[in-house]
Amino acid sequence: MYEHDLQQFRAPPPSPIAHASARRSLVNEDEISDFLEHSLRVPNLVLPDQIFPKEVQVKNLPELDFDSLVSAKNDETIARFLECVSGIGCFQLVNHGVSSDLIQSVSIAAAGIFGLPPDKKTVMSRSSERMYGFEEFSGHADEEEETENSEEFVWCRDEGLKSVMEGIRLQGFSNFSKGMENLSTEIEKVAHQVLTTLLEHSPIVSTKLITDVSDMQDTHNLVCYLHKHHRYTSVSRCDGSLKSDFFRMLIRGYAELSHSLCIHVCDDLSDFHVYSKKGWVSFTPNRDALVMTVGDQIQARSGGLYKNVIGRPIMKTEDEESISMAFLFSPPANSRGTHGNRENTISLRQQFIFALFLTLIYHVFSPLF
């Protein structure tokens, strides 16, 4: 009977400790809240000085005489030329023979292109299917307020461009097209001779530099970026636009188009800025000079001796607008393809984006560790 009572009697299970689970739940909630707080927080990106220098180094860039350079009889000019290319990656060419009247007429005709209404500019916007057209353009802007957006139109020898421009019936397009053809031909001649001189006098003993000279033809790949510089109503707006142009130049630049030389026509513009791994340099070019910068193709051909740089003219006047032109020049495909193994290089644009990505990752995950 006693044993039967023991079997019937069972002690209830111990009651769970309420405060223990509650405390564990609170700890978990605190950890989750802390994680979400740090994960969702927008990081404050502070770029290091080597990406956006605080001070711009101003230099007086030597002026190279075109005839002395291509004649190969002036050793001093050749030495200064090679020093500029290997040092800053930029030089200015004077007495080049390109007519200033031709440049002026093309600039005047280009003003009509930028004067198109926004709806027609949209029709002319660049896309992955076509090289030419508007890269950026400002929409409706108040006449009393200066718009901070710059405008850029890309021109190339393409029948599609002619047909589109004829379709929108732009007055004066024939003059613009004819002027661009003539100016491009003159720019090509100068760039061809400069590149030939560089390849012939490069200190690098390399067959891929020497044999390229004989492979070069009279017809070249050439694309022109026409950039409209808006006037500024204040110095602060000018400085802000300079920083904006700087980041735009780094992120995009002209890296989308491989080229050997970039020939800048920047009449009436006060400063020219050059960015490379060595720093950010500005100078005031000669009014009639052609400013040339080294492209990625030269960097690859030279084995990295000559570095690819990015350059852009900056206008700081407050009472007028100007148009600059940047011609991206490269030899024909057959001369570039004769040496199969081309050095794999990382462009400035790719380096800058990678640096921004690493900075973002650091600021997001550093509080978690």
ABEGO torsion letter per residue (X at the ends): XAAAAAAABBBBBBBBBAAAAAAAAAAAAAAAAAAAAAAABBBBBBBBAAABBABBBBBBBBBBBAAAAAAGABAAAAAAAAAAAABAGBBBBBGAGBBAAAAAAAAAAAAAAAABBAAAAAAABBBAABABEBABBBBBBBAABBBABBBBBBBBBBAAAAAAAAAAGBBGAAAAAAAAAAAAAAAAAAAAAAAAAAAAABABBBAAAAAAAAABBABBBBBBBBBBBBBBABAAAAAAAAAAAAAAAAAAEAAABBBABBBBBBBGBABBBBBBAAEBBBBBBBAABBBBBBBAAAAAAAGGABBBBBBBBBBABAABBBBBBBBBBBBBAAAAAAAGBBBBBBBAAAAAAAAAAAAAAAAAAAAAX
